[in-house]
Amino acid sequence: APYLFSKEGGAEAIPGICAKMLPIAEGLCPASGFVNGKDFPTKADLAILLLYKGFMPYQAAAVMGKVDFAAYPKMAAIAAAAAEADGIKEYIASDKCCLGANPLGLPEA
């Protein structure tokens, strides 16, 4: 959060931070299927979904730091599959889900 709101030069530091973190997450993702090899998403897959689709703080930081999440296709595939899983899809569509919440009105693109 400091990189988004209060740290001097925060937005400029975001790409370097993401360049360290996101390749690790991508490297843990299989070429197909879910992270733990199950037929359903586990907490590991939901963590990838949160990184890939959660606005605060992940996508907000990506927008501010101009980080291209398209460079991480295995994360994208897991996030998409997890988002379509039974129960998860319904939750995301509900008014209880805050995955895309942007309560501070930060730039989204």
Secondary structure as UniProt FT lines:
FT   HELIX           2..5
FT   TURN            8..9
FT   HELIX           10..28
FT   TURN            35..36
FT   HELIX           43..53
FT   HELIX           55..59
FT   HELIX           60..65
FT   HELIX           69..71
FT   HELIX           73..84
FT   TURN            86..87
FT   HELIX           88..93
FT   TURN            95..96
FT   TURN            99..100
FT   TURN            103..104
//
